[in-house]
Amino acid sequence: MHRVSFIDLEPSEREYFEEYDKYNKISLWFILVLILRSFIPFCYSLQVGPFSFPKSVDVYIKEFSIQNVSFQGFPSFSICSKKEYFQDNNTILSYADNQTETECDVKNVALRMNTLKGFGYSLGALSGGVLADVFGRRITSFLFSIAWNVTSLVLVFVHSRILVESFYIIAVGCCSAVNVITLVNFAEIASKNNIILAVYTVPTYIFGDILFHFMTNGVIIWKHLMVMIASTIFIVVFACWYIPESPRWLFNKKKKKKAYDLLKEISGLKYKIGITETTEKNLRKATVFQKMFKFLFENKLKHFIISGLLVAISSLNYSCGKLRLILHDIPMREFGLLANVAETLSLLFVVPVYIFFGKRCGMFLTYILMCVEGLMALLAKESAEKIYYDVFNIFFGFSTLCLIWLYTLYLFPTFLRATALGYAYFIFGMTLTGGSFLVSEINVSNLKNVQQEYENIVLQILGEFNYYLILSLIGILGLTSVALPNISGQELSNTKLI
């Protein structure tokens, strides 16, 4: 079918996307892209699953004959790991005495791997975002997906705990890069009314958690578990190859012919248009990188700092809430269920907030609720009550994170969008590490009869009461979201770098 459009004139970018949205919003091809993009967080949950569930952690401990987990040279986390120290100082810890060595080892391994995961997650997200802005979404995500697949296969064959931890960090980093890049790419591919679906491709990791729970019921051999995980990541490689390059990135780089080739694939029509093709082939990538960050520091630095602060506040509430559930005196299986329920409910909460209040006002409202929840938690006395407040930390933390991710997509131009989102995920990953230190030390500070000579400034100033007070005060900083510009009704910014 032939169609002559924009006769004798080169169409404007706005006219192009009006035509693009006309066919893309109801495209079966777009539904396939949505499914493939949603599969990536699903695979991420499988990748980190072996260190998130007690049964699989126990399999890991037995496979590598790990006993009396103390991890010399690495901060000890749960109160179980403090047991030996306190006993050496003639301190009686009734709670620690009631914990079996296996339970202590499982909790310590889970928290240690959560910390290592944070390092990989942060570095992968930031580096992937920057590279995607410079070299393109599709090629960068495809290369990282291959690296992810290779490192996952290596985990099948390694026989050393140190090597497992090292390649686990690399695998999580590659996964984080693929997640950030494809999230940005999907948002730029989607029609203007479907961009919100980008956020709803993120929580598919919940289904991965559920699947992994059933997998661990039937798998008792570590290498079999690794083989099943590595086999699923082949689909990620296909997804990154199949999902096309972002038309917005192509326009931003003045590669209009490729953008119209994509429109032809979506619409099934042939366009006869005179296009003046100008590219940046003669511009070195180092120069592009330099200009990107020059624009950032001159025009978007304030927004960059505030958005990073908001991510830190939200992710700290979110990650600390999940980690505290691990250390509460409840089965680890139930902690996973509570966390997933909170995350699911937060997604239902985001929709009406986004529709009726918008992204900026929605964030402001949710941070107010977060502060109120933290102040109410100060009055909680029973352990069961505190568990519910930790669940609310997950709820409000994840809700605000979803709104910040959406806001970031709109706030930054195409040539900085992946970098900005990678920066947000970088901070999110670092709070996984910082949250492990904070929560474990607060948990130890609640133990009774700690001797005066155990002088740790963190333990002296932090306790259960102070923990909720600090989160409430930090939540107040979230009200700085009002300083961000109001972008309601705006489309994705496509300011040109050159």
C-alpha positions in Angstrom: 0.0 0.0 0.0 1.4 3.4 -1.0 0.7 6.7 0.7 2.2 10.0 -0.2 2.5 12.1 3.0 3.8 15.6 3.6 4.2 16.1 -0.2 7.3 18.0 -1.3 8.0 19.1 2.2 10.1 17.6 5.0 7.7 16.9 7.9 8.3 18.5 11.2 9.1 16.2 14.1 5.7 16.9 15.7 4.0 15.8 12.5 6.0 12.7 12.4 5.0 11.7 16.0 1.4 12.5 15.3 1.5 10.0 12.5 3.5 7.6 14.6 1.1 7.7 17.5 -1.8 7.1 15.2 -0.6 3.5 14.4 1.5 2.7 17.4 -1.2 3.0 20.0 -3.2 0.1 18.7 -0.3 -1.9 17.2 0.0 -5.7 17.9 3.7 -5.0 17.4 3.7 -2.6 20.4 2.0 -5.3 22.5 4.8 -7.7 21.7 7.4 -5.0 22.6 5.5 -4.4 25.9 5.6 -8.2 26.7 9.3 -8.4 25.9 10.2 -5.4 27.9 8.2 -6.8 30.9 10.2 -10.0 30.7 13.4 -8.2 31.7 12.5 -7.4 35.4 11.0 -10.9 35.5 14.4 -12.4 34.7 16.1 -10.0 37.1 14.0 -11.4 40.0 15.1 -14.9 38.9 18.8 -13.8 38.9 18.7 -12.4 42.4 16.2 -15.1 43.7 18.9 -17.6 44.9 19.9 -15.1 47.6 16.4 -13.9 48.4 14.6 -17.0 49.6 15.7 -19.1 52.6 15.5 -22.5 50.9 17.7 -21.4 48.0 20.2 -19.7 50.3 20.4 -22.9 52.3 21.2 -24.8 49.1 24.0 -22.2 48.4 25.4 -22.6 51.9 25.5 -26.4 51.6 26.9 -26.3 48.0 29.9 -24.3 49.2 30.1 -25.7 52.7 29.7 -22.3 54.4 29.6 -22.5 58.2 29.4 -20.0 61.0 29.0 -17.0 58.6 31.0 -14.1 59.9 32.7 -12.8 56.7 35.9 -11.4 58.1 36.6 -7.9 56.7 33.0 -7.4 55.8 30.4 -5.8 58.2 28.3 -8.3 60.0 24.6 -7.7 59.6 22.0 -9.6 61.6 22.0 -9.9 65.3 23.0 -13.6 64.9 26.4 -12.4 63.6 26.9 -10.3 66.7 26.2 -13.4 68.9 29.9 -14.5 69.1 31.0 -11.0 70.1 28.5 -10.5 72.9 29.2 -14.0 74.3 32.9 -13.2 74.4 31.9 -10.2 76.6 29.8 -12.3 78.9 26.6 -10.8 77.6 23.5 -12.9 77.6 21.4 -12.5 74.4 18.2 -14.5 74.8 17.0 -13.7 71.2 20.3 -14.7 69.6 20.4 -17.8 71.7 17.1 -18.9 70.3 18.3 -18.6 66.7 19.8 -21.8 65.1 23.1 -21.6 63.4 21.4 -22.3 60.1 18.9 -19.4 60.5 21.8 -17.1 61.4 23.8 -18.2 58.3 20.8 -17.8 56.0 20.1 -14.3 57.2 23.7 -13.2 57.0 24.2 -14.6 53.5 20.9 -12.9 52.3 21.9 -9.5 53.7 25.5 -9.8 52.4 24.4 -10.6 48.9 21.8 -7.8 49.1 24.7 -5.4 49.8 26.8 -6.8 46.9 23.8 -6.6 44.6 23.5 -2.9 45.4 27.0 -2.3 44.1 26.4 -4.1 40.8 22.9 -2.6 40.4 24.2 1.0 40.9 27.3 0.8 38.6 25.4 -1.1 35.8 22.5 1.4 35.8 24.7 4.5 35.6 27.1 3.2 33.0 24.4 1.7 30.9 22.4 4.9 30.9 25.3 7.0 29.8 26.4 4.6 27.0 22.8 4.4 25.7 22.6 8.1 25.3 25.9 8.2 23.4 25.8 5.0 21.3 22.0 4.3 21.1 19.5 2.3 23.1 19.3 -0.8 21.0 22.9 -1.7 20.5 23.9 -0.9 24.1 21.1 -3.0 25.6 21.9 -5.9 23.2 25.6 -5.9 24.2 24.7 -5.8 27.9 22.2 -8.6 27.5 24.9 -10.8 26.0 27.2 -10.0 28.9 24.4 -10.8 31.3 23.8 -14.1 29.6 27.5 -15.0 29.6 28.0 -14.2 33.3 24.9 -16.2 34.2 26.3 -19.2 32.4 29.6 -18.7 34.2 27.8 -19.0 37.5 26.8 -22.5 36.6 30.4 -23.7 36.5 32.3 -21.8 39.1 33.3 -23.7 42.3 34.4 -20.9 44.6 32.2 -18.7 46.8 34.4 -15.7 45.9 33.9 -16.2 42.2 30.2 -16.7 42.7 30.0 -13.3 44.4 32.2 -11.6 41.8 30.2 -12.8 38.8 26.9 -12.2 40.7 27.8 -8.5 40.9 28.6 -8.4 37.2 25.4 -10.2 36.3 23.3 -7.9 38.4 25.1 -4.9 36.9 24.5 -6.0 33.3 20.8 -6.8 34.2 20.4 -3.3 35.7 21.9 -1.7 32.6 19.5 -3.6 30.4 16.6 -2.7 32.6 17.3 1.0 32.6 18.0 1.2 28.8 14.9 -0.8 27.7 12.7 1.1 30.1 13.8 4.4 28.5 13.5 2.9 25.0 10.0 1.6 25.7 8.9 5.0 26.9 10.2 6.6 23.8 8.7 4.0 21.5 5.3 4.2 23.2 2.6 6.6 22.1 2.1 9.6 24.3 -0.9 8.1 26.0 0.9 4.8 26.7 4.0 6.1 28.4 2.7 5.3 31.8 2.8 1.6 30.9 6.6 1.9 31.1 6.3 1.9 34.9 4.0 -1.1 34.9 6.6 -3.2 33.1 8.8 -2.8 36.2 6.9 -4.9 38.8 6.9 -8.1 36.8 9.7 -9.1 39.1 6.9 -9.9 41.5 5.8 -12.8 39.3 9.4 -13.8 39.1 9.5 -14.0 42.9 6.4 -16.2 42.9 7.8 -18.5 40.2 11.2 -18.8 42.0 9.4 -19.7 45.2 7.9 -22.8 43.4 11.2 -23.5 41.7 13.0 -23.8 45.1 10.4 -26.3 46.3 11.5 -28.8 43.6 15.2 -27.9 43.2 17.8 -29.0 45.8 20.9 -28.8 43.7 22.6 -25.4 43.2 23.9 -25.9 39.7 20.4 -27.0 38.5 19.0 -23.8 39.8 21.7 -21.8 38.0 21.0 -23.6 34.7 17.3 -22.8 34.9 18.1 -19.1 35.5 20.7 -18.8 32.7 18.3 -20.5 30.2 15.6 -17.9 30.7 18.0 -15.0 30.0 18.4 -16.1 26.4 14.9 -14.6 25.9 16.3 -11.2 27.2 19.0 -11.3 24.4 16.2 -11.9 21.9 14.1 -9.1 23.4 17.0 -6.5 23.2 17.6 -7.6 19.6 13.9 -7.4 18.6 13.0 -4.1 20.3 13.9 -1.4 17.8 15.9 1.8 18.3 14.0 4.7 19.8 12.6 7.0 17.1 13.2 9.9 19.5 16.9 9.1 19.8 17.1 8.7 16.0 15.5 12.1 15.5 17.8 13.6 18.1 20.8 12.3 16.2 19.2 13.5 13.0 18.9 10.0 11.5 15.5 10.7 10.0 15.6 8.0 7.4 15.9 5.2 10.0 13.0 6.8 12.0 10.8 6.7 8.9 11.8 3.1 8.3 10.5 2.3 11.7 7.2 4.1 11.0 6.8 2.0 7.8 7.2 -1.2 9.8 4.6 -0.1 12.3 2.0 1.3 9.9 2.5 -1.1 7.0 2.5 1.9 4.7 5.1 3.3 2.3 6.0 7.0 2.6 7.4 9.0 -0.2 9.0 12.0 1.5 11.9 14.2 0.6 14.2 14.1 3.7 17.3 16.2 4.2 19.5 13.6 6.0 22.1 15.1 8.2 24.0 12.9 10.6 26.6 13.2 13.3 29.1 10.8 11.8 31.9 13.3 11.9 31.2 14.1 15.6 33.4 12.1 17.9 31.6 10.2 20.7 33.9 11.9 23.2 32.6 15.3 22.0 29.0 14.1 22.3 29.7 12.9 25.9 31.3 16.3 26.7 28.4 18.3 25.3 25.8 16.1 27.1 27.3 16.9 30.5 27.9 20.5 29.7 24.2 20.9 29.0 23.4 19.0 32.2 25.5 21.3 34.4 24.4 24.5 32.7 20.7 23.8 32.4 19.5 20.8 34.5 21.8 20.5 37.5 19.2 21.7 40.0 16.6 19.3 38.7 19.2 16.5 38.6 20.1 17.0 42.3 16.6 17.3 43.5 15.4 14.2 41.6 18.4 12.3 43.0 17.5 13.4 46.5 13.9 12.2 46.0 15.0 8.8 44.8 17.3 8.5 47.8 14.4 9.2 50.2 12.0 6.9 48.5 14.4 4.0 48.0 15.7 4.3 51.6 12.2 3.8 52.9 11.5 1.0 50.4 14.8 -0.9 50.9 14.8 -0.5 54.7 11.2 -1.7 54.9 12.1 -4.9 53.0 15.3 -5.5 55.0 13.6 -5.0 58.3 11.0 -7.6 57.4 13.9 -10.1 57.0 15.2 -9.4 60.5 11.8 -9.5 62.2 10.9 -12.6 64.0 8.7 -13.9 61.2 9.4 -16.6 58.5 11.3 -15.3 55.5 8.6 -16.8 53.2 6.0 -14.5 54.8 8.2 -11.5 54.6 8.4 -12.0 50.8 4.6 -12.2 50.6 4.1 -9.0 52.6 6.6 -7.1 50.5 5.0 -8.2 47.2 1.5 -7.3 48.5 2.7 -3.8 49.4 4.3 -3.4 46.0 1.2 -4.5 44.2 -1.0 -2.2 46.2 1.3 0.7 45.5 0.8 0.2 41.8 -2.9 0.4 42.2 -2.4 3.6 44.3 -0.2 5.3 41.6 -2.9 5.2 38.9 -5.4 7.5 40.6 -2.7 9.7 42.0 -1.2 10.1 38.5 -4.5 10.8 36.9 -6.0 13.3 39.4 -2.9 15.0 40.8 -0.2 14.6 38.1 3.4 13.6 38.6 4.8 16.5 40.7 1.7 17.0 42.9 1.3 13.3 43.3 4.8 13.0 44.6 4.3 15.9 47.0 1.1 14.3 48.4 2.7 10.9 48.8 5.7 12.3 50.6 3.3 14.0 53.1 1.6 10.6 53.7 5.0 9.0 54.1 5.9 11.5 56.9 2.6 11.0 58.7 3.1 7.2 58.6 6.6 7.6 60.0 5.4 9.7 62.9 2.6 7.2 63.7 5.2 4.5 63.7 6.9 6.3 66.6 3.9 5.4 68.8 4.0 1.7 68.0 5.1 -0.5 70.9 4.3 -4.1 69.7 6.5 -5.9 67.2 3.5 -6.8 65.1 2.6 -3.1 64.8 6.1 -2.3 63.6 5.8 -5.0 60.9 2.8 -3.2 59.4 4.6 0.1 59.5 7.6 -1.5 57.7 5.1 -2.7 55.0 3.8 0.9 54.7 7.4 2.0 54.2 7.6 -0.3 51.2 4.2 0.9 49.9 5.0 4.6 50.0 8.6 4.1 49.0 7.6 2.2 45.8 4.7 4.5 45.0 7.0 7.6 45.0 9.7 5.7 43.1 7.2 5.0 40.3 6.2 8.6 40.1 9.8 9.8 40.1 10.7 7.4 37.3 7.8 8.7 35.2 8.7 12.3 36.0 12.4 11.7 35.0 11.3 10.5 31.6 9.5 13.8 31.0 11.9 16.1 32.7 15.1 15.4 30.8 15.7 15.6 27.0 16.3 12.6 24.8 20.1 12.9 24.9 20.1 12.8 28.7 17.1 10.7 29.5 18.8 7.4 29.9 21.6 9.0 31.9 19.1 10.6 34.2 17.2 7.4 34.8 20.5 5.5 35.2 21.4 8.0 37.9 18.1 7.4 39.6 18.7 3.7 39.6 22.3 4.2 40.7 21.0 5.9 43.9 18.4 3.2 44.3 21.1 0.5 44.2 23.3 2.4 46.7 20.4 2.5 49.2 20.3 -1.3 49.0 23.8 -1.2 50.3 23.3 1.6 52.7 20.0 0.1 53.9 21.8 -3.2 54.8 24.2 -1.4 57.1 21.6 0.9 58.6 19.0 -1.7 59.3 21.3 -4.4 60.7 23.0 -1.9 63.1 19.7 -0.6 64.3 18.6 -4.2 64.9 21.6 -4.9 67.0 21.1 -1.6 69.0 17.8 -2.9 70.2 19.4 -5.8 72.1 19.2 -5.6 75.9 22.1 -5.7 78.3 24.7 -4.5 75.8 27.9 -3.7 77.8 29.1 -0.2 78.0 32.5 -1.1 76.6 30.8 -2.0 73.3 31.3 1.6 72.0 29.8 2.0 68.6 28.5 5.5 67.9 26.0 4.1 65.4 24.5 1.9 68.1 24.4 4.7 70.6 22.4 7.1 68.6 20.2 4.7 66.6 17.4 2.6 68.0 13.9 1.6 67.1 12.4 4.9 68.0 15.1 7.0 66.4 14.9 4.8 63.2 11.3 5.9 62.5 12.1 9.5 63.6 15.0 9.7 61.1 12.9 8.2 58.3 10.2 10.8 59.1 12.6 13.7 59.0 14.2 12.4 55.8 10.7 12.1 54.3 10.2 15.8 55.0 13.0 16.5 52.5 10.7 14.9 49.9 8.6 18.0 50.0 11.3 19.6 48.0 9.5 18.0 45.0 7.5 21.2 44.9 10.7 23.0 43.6 10.6 20.9 40.4 8.9 22.3 37.3 5.3 21.4 36.6 5.3 19.3 33.4 1.6 18.2 33.4 0.3 17.8 29.9 3.7 18.0 28.3 5.1 15.4 25.9 8.6 13.9 26.2 11.2 16.6 25.7 13.3 16.2 22.5 15.7 19.2 22.8 18.6 18.7 20.4 22.1 18.4 21.6 23.6 19.9 18.5 
